[in-house]
Amino acid sequence: MFKEKNVLVVVTGSVSAYKAASFVRLLVKDHAHVRVAMTQSAQEFITSKTLAILSGHDVLTDLFAGHTTEVVHIDWAKWADIIFVVPATANMIGKLANGLADDAPTATIMAATAKKIIAPAMNDVMLANSAVARNLATLAADGWLVIEPAEGFLAEGYAAKGRLPEPEAILAEAAIRLRAQTGHLRGKKIVITAGGTREALDPVRFLTNKSSGKMGYALAQAAAENGAEVTLITTVDRQTIFDVTKVMVDSTQAMYEAVMAAFPNADIFIGAAAVSDFKPATLAQDKIKKQGDGGLT
C-alpha cells in the first residue's frame, strides 16, 4: 500500500512517541519515502536524530531553522501523499480540528492536500473529555481517518483505553481504509467461511482436517480493502482484520447455522472453509450428551 508513496510522519509529545521509531522503520521496509516532523514536546520523549537516521532525512522541527530560500512547510506539504500523526496528543488534535498552525508540523499539515490519518494516544480521562471527542469528530468529518486507541496498560500504571495501537496494527488498518475509499465492492455485503470444522467423537476426540484458514482470511482482507462489509465465519482465530465481523464456530452444524443467519442479507457468499466430510452417528452424539450431563460412563 505504501510502496513508493511519499509519507510524512508527524510525532507529538505523548509518552508513546517511542513507537514512532518502529512505525517509521516499518514504512521504510515497505519501500515508502518517509520524512518526519516533530513538535517541540515530542523531542522530550524521542530524539530527532533517531528518526532522522531511520527515515534517511533530516527531521522538520522548526519553521525558521537554517538559512534557506525555500518555504519549507509548503515544500513538504506538496511532497506528501499521505500524512500520519502518530501519536496524536489532545493538544495536537485540538489544533488540527480548529485550524491552528503555530509550529512546523501544524503549518505543514494545514498546507497539505494529502490523505491524513491520526492515531490518538493519551490518558483515558483525557480521551473521554467532551472537547477531545468533539475535536476528533470534527477531524473525521473533515476527512481524516481516525485510528481508535487500544485498551492496554497506560503510563499512569493501570489498564484502560487510550494506548497507542502497535505500529503494525496502525498501518494495517490505514491500508484497508485507504484502499476501501475507492474499492469496487463498496456497499456490498460478503459472507466468507474459513478453517476446518471439528466433529466431536466424544468429549475429548474429534474429526477434523489441517485447514489453516489462511485462504478465508486473505479473502476477507481483500474484500474489506475493496470496501465491502465482510462477515467471516471461521473455526480458527487468526489475525484481527479491521472492519471485518468475525464469527467463531467449531462444527459443521454451527457453521451452517451461522451462514444461514448471515446469508439473507448477503450479496456474495464465498465458501473457503474445509467442511468435514463425516460426522459421528446420532448414537455417538447422544452418548456425548449423556456424558456431559452426568459425567463420563
C-alpha positions as CSV (number, residue, x, y, z in Angstrom):
1,M,0.0,0.0,0.0
2,F,2.7,2.5,0.9
3,K,5.4,1.4,-1.6
4,E,6.9,4.4,-3.4
5,K,4.5,6.7,-1.6
6,N,5.7,9.9,0.0
7,V,4.7,9.6,3.7
8,L,5.1,12.3,6.3
9,V,5.0,11.1,9.9
10,V,4.2,13.8,12.5
11,V,5.2,12.9,16.0
12,T,3.8,14.7,19.0
13,G,4.5,14.8,22.7
14,S,2.9,11.6,24.0
15,V,4.9,9.1,26.0
16,S,4.1,6.6,23.3
17,A,6.3,8.7,20.9
18,Y,8.9,6.0,21.3
19,K,6.7,3.8,19.0
20,A,7.3,6.3,16.2
21,A,10.8,4.7,15.6
22,S,9.2,1.3,14.8
23,F,6.5,3.0,12.8
24,V,9.0,4.8,10.6
25,R,11.1,1.6,10.2
26,L,8.1,-0.4,9.0
27,L,7.2,2.2,6.4
28,V,10.8,2.2,5.1
29,K,10.8,-1.6,4.9
30,D,7.6,-1.2,2.9
31,H,9.6,0.9,0.5
32,A,7.9,4.2,1.3
33,H,9.7,7.5,1.0
34,V,9.5,8.8,4.6
35,R,10.0,12.1,6.2
36,V,9.4,13.1,9.8
37,A,8.2,16.3,11.5
38,M,8.2,16.6,15.3
39,T,6.7,19.0,17.8
40,Q,8.9,20.5,20.5
41,S,7.3,18.3,23.2
42,A,7.8,15.2,21.1
43,Q,11.6,15.7,21.3
44,E,11.3,15.3,25.1
45,F,10.4,11.6,24.5
46,I,12.5,10.6,21.4
47,T,15.3,12.4,19.7
48,S,15.1,13.8,16.2
49,K,18.4,12.2,15.5
50,T,16.9,8.7,15.9
51,L,14.1,9.4,13.5
52,A,16.5,11.1,11.0
53,I,18.6,8.0,10.9
54,L,15.7,5.7,10.5
55,S,14.0,7.8,7.8
56,G,17.1,8.8,6.0
57,H,16.1,12.5,6.0
58,D,16.5,15.5,8.3
59,V,13.6,15.9,10.7
60,L,11.5,19.0,10.5
61,T,11.2,20.7,13.9
62,D,11.4,24.4,13.3
63,L,10.0,26.6,10.5
64,F,12.8,29.1,10.9
65,A,15.9,27.0,11.5
66,G,18.7,27.2,8.9
67,H,19.3,29.6,6.1
68,T,17.3,28.7,3.0
69,T,15.2,30.4,0.4
70,E,12.5,27.6,0.3
71,V,9.3,27.8,2.2
72,V,9.9,24.5,4.0
73,H,6.4,23.7,5.2
74,I,4.9,24.4,1.8
75,D,7.6,22.3,0.1
76,W,7.0,19.4,2.4
77,A,3.2,19.7,2.2
78,K,3.3,19.4,-1.6
79,W,5.7,16.5,-1.4
80,A,3.5,14.3,0.9
81,D,1.0,11.8,-0.5
82,I,0.0,10.6,3.0
83,I,0.3,12.1,6.4
84,F,0.3,10.2,9.7
85,V,0.0,11.9,13.0
86,V,1.4,9.1,15.3
87,P,0.9,9.5,18.2
88,A,-1.5,12.4,18.5
89,T,-1.9,14.3,21.8
90,A,-5.1,16.1,22.8
91,N,-3.3,19.4,22.2
92,M,-2.4,18.4,18.6
93,I,-6.0,17.1,17.9
94,G,-7.4,20.4,19.2
95,K,-5.1,22.5,17.0
96,L,-5.9,20.5,13.8
97,A,-9.6,20.5,14.5
98,N,-9.6,24.3,14.9
99,G,-7.2,25.2,12.1
100,L,-4.3,26.4,14.2
101,A,-0.9,26.4,12.5
102,D,1.6,27.7,15.1
103,D,4.6,25.4,14.5
104,A,6.3,23.4,11.7
105,P,4.1,20.2,11.9
106,T,0.7,22.0,12.0
107,A,1.7,24.5,9.3
108,T,2.8,21.7,7.1
109,I,-0.4,19.7,7.7
110,M,-2.6,22.8,7.0
111,A,-0.9,23.3,3.7
112,A,-1.2,19.7,2.5
113,T,-3.9,18.0,0.4
114,A,-2.5,14.5,1.2
115,K,-4.6,11.7,2.7
116,K,-4.5,12.2,6.5
117,I,-4.5,9.6,9.3
118,I,-4.4,10.4,13.0
119,A,-3.8,8.0,15.9
120,P,-4.7,9.5,19.3
121,A,-2.8,8.3,22.4
122,M,-3.5,9.7,25.9
123,N,-4.8,9.1,29.4
124,D,-8.3,7.6,29.3
125,V,-9.9,10.5,31.2
126,M,-8.4,13.0,28.7
127,L,-9.7,10.7,25.8
128,A,-13.2,10.8,27.3
129,N,-13.2,14.6,27.6
130,S,-16.0,16.1,25.6
131,A,-13.7,18.6,23.9
132,V,-11.4,15.8,22.7
133,A,-14.4,13.8,21.4
134,R,-15.8,16.8,19.7
135,N,-12.4,17.6,18.0
136,L,-12.0,14.0,16.8
137,A,-15.5,14.1,15.4
138,T,-14.6,17.3,13.6
139,L,-11.4,15.7,12.1
140,A,-13.4,12.7,10.9
141,A,-16.0,15.0,9.3
142,D,-13.1,16.8,7.6
143,G,-11.9,13.6,6.0
144,W,-9.3,12.4,8.5
145,L,-9.1,8.7,9.2
146,V,-9.1,8.3,13.0
147,I,-7.4,5.2,14.4
148,E,-9.1,4.2,17.6
149,P,-6.8,4.0,20.7
150,A,-6.3,0.5,22.1
151,E,-7.2,-0.9,25.5
152,G,-4.0,-1.6,27.5
153,F,-1.5,-0.6,30.2
154,L,-1.2,3.2,30.3
155,A,1.8,5.2,31.6
156,E,-0.2,6.0,34.7
157,G,0.1,2.4,35.8
158,Y,-3.4,0.9,35.0
159,A,-5.1,-0.6,32.0
160,A,-7.7,1.5,30.1
161,K,-8.5,2.8,26.6
162,G,-6.0,5.4,25.4
163,R,-3.0,3.3,24.5
164,L,-1.4,3.8,21.0
165,P,-2.0,0.7,18.9
166,E,1.1,-1.2,17.8
167,P,2.6,0.3,14.6
168,E,1.8,-2.9,12.6
169,A,-1.9,-2.5,13.6
170,I,-2.0,1.2,12.6
171,L,-0.5,0.5,9.2
172,A,-2.8,-2.5,8.6
173,E,-5.9,-0.5,9.4
174,A,-4.8,2.5,7.5
175,A,-4.1,0.4,4.4
176,I,-7.5,-1.2,4.5
177,R,-9.3,2.1,5.0
178,L,-7.4,3.9,2.3
179,R,-8.0,1.2,-0.3
180,A,-11.6,0.9,0.7
181,Q,-12.3,4.5,-0.2
182,T,-12.0,3.7,-3.9
183,G,-12.8,-0.1,-3.7
184,H,-15.2,-1.5,-6.3
185,L,-17.0,-3.6,-3.6
186,R,-18.3,-0.6,-1.7
187,G,-21.9,-1.2,-0.5
188,K,-21.6,-5.0,-0.9
189,K,-22.1,-7.4,1.9
190,I,-20.0,-10.5,1.7
191,V,-20.1,-13.7,3.9
192,I,-16.9,-15.8,3.9
193,T,-16.2,-19.1,5.7
194,A,-12.7,-20.2,6.8
195,G,-10.9,-23.1,8.5
196,G,-11.6,-26.7,9.1
197,T,-14.7,-27.8,11.1
198,R,-14.5,-30.2,14.0
199,E,-16.8,-33.1,14.6
200,A,-16.8,-34.5,18.1
201,L,-16.4,-38.2,18.7
202,D,-16.5,-37.9,22.4
203,P,-15.7,-35.1,24.9
204,V,-12.0,-35.4,24.1
205,R,-11.6,-36.6,20.5
206,F,-12.8,-35.1,17.2
207,L,-12.6,-35.5,13.4
208,T,-11.1,-32.5,11.6
209,N,-8.6,-31.5,8.9
210,K,-5.5,-29.4,8.6
211,S,-7.1,-26.3,7.1
212,S,-5.3,-23.2,8.4
213,G,-8.0,-20.7,7.4
214,K,-5.4,-18.6,5.6
215,M,-7.4,-18.5,2.3
216,G,-10.6,-17.4,4.0
217,Y,-8.7,-14.7,6.0
218,A,-7.0,-13.5,2.8
219,L,-10.3,-13.2,1.0
220,A,-11.8,-11.3,3.9
221,Q,-9.0,-8.8,4.0
222,A,-9.1,-8.4,0.2
223,A,-12.9,-7.8,0.3
224,A,-12.5,-5.3,3.2
225,E,-9.8,-3.5,1.3
226,N,-12.2,-3.1,-1.6
227,G,-14.8,-1.5,0.6
228,A,-17.1,-4.5,1.3
229,E,-18.9,-5.1,4.6
230,V,-17.5,-8.5,5.5
231,T,-18.7,-11.3,7.8
232,L,-16.0,-14.0,8.4
233,I,-17.4,-17.3,9.8
234,T,-14.4,-19.2,11.0
235,T,-13.1,-22.1,13.1
236,V,-9.7,-20.6,13.5
237,D,-8.8,-17.4,15.3
238,R,-6.0,-15.8,13.2
239,Q,-5.1,-12.1,13.0
240,T,-7.8,-9.4,13.5
241,I,-8.8,-7.7,10.3
242,F,-10.1,-4.2,10.6
243,D,-13.8,-3.7,9.8
244,V,-14.4,-7.5,9.4
245,T,-17.0,-9.1,11.7
246,K,-15.6,-12.4,12.9
247,V,-18.0,-15.2,14.0
248,M,-16.2,-18.1,15.7
249,V,-17.7,-21.6,15.3
250,D,-16.4,-25.2,15.6
251,S,-18.6,-27.8,14.0
252,T,-20.2,-28.1,10.5
253,Q,-23.6,-27.6,12.1
254,A,-22.5,-24.4,13.9
255,M,-21.0,-23.1,10.7
256,Y,-24.2,-23.9,8.8
257,E,-26.3,-22.1,11.3
258,A,-24.1,-19.0,11.3
259,V,-24.1,-18.9,7.5
260,M,-27.8,-19.3,7.3
261,A,-28.2,-16.4,9.8
262,A,-26.0,-14.1,7.7
263,F,-27.0,-15.3,4.2
264,P,-30.3,-13.4,3.8
265,N,-28.5,-10.0,3.9
266,A,-25.5,-11.1,1.8
267,D,-24.8,-10.0,-1.7
268,I,-21.9,-12.5,-2.1
269,F,-21.1,-15.8,-0.4
270,I,-17.6,-17.4,-0.5
271,G,-17.2,-20.9,1.0
272,A,-13.5,-21.2,1.7
273,A,-13.8,-23.4,4.8
274,A,-12.8,-27.1,4.7
275,V,-16.1,-28.6,5.9
276,S,-15.8,-32.1,7.3
277,D,-16.9,-34.9,5.1
278,F,-18.0,-37.1,8.0
279,K,-19.7,-36.6,11.4
280,P,-20.4,-39.2,14.1
281,A,-23.6,-41.1,14.2
282,T,-26.5,-39.9,16.2
283,L,-25.9,-42.6,18.8
284,A,-22.4,-41.3,19.5
285,Q,-23.8,-37.8,19.8
286,D,-26.4,-38.9,22.3
287,K,-23.6,-40.6,24.3
288,I,-21.6,-37.4,24.4
289,K,-24.6,-35.5,25.6
290,K,-25.3,-38.0,28.4
291,Q,-21.6,-37.9,29.4
292,G,-21.8,-34.2,29.5
293,D,-24.9,-34.3,31.7
294,G,-23.9,-36.9,34.1
295,G,-20.1,-37.3,33.8
296,L,-18.1,-40.0,31.9
297,T,-19.5,-43.5,31.9
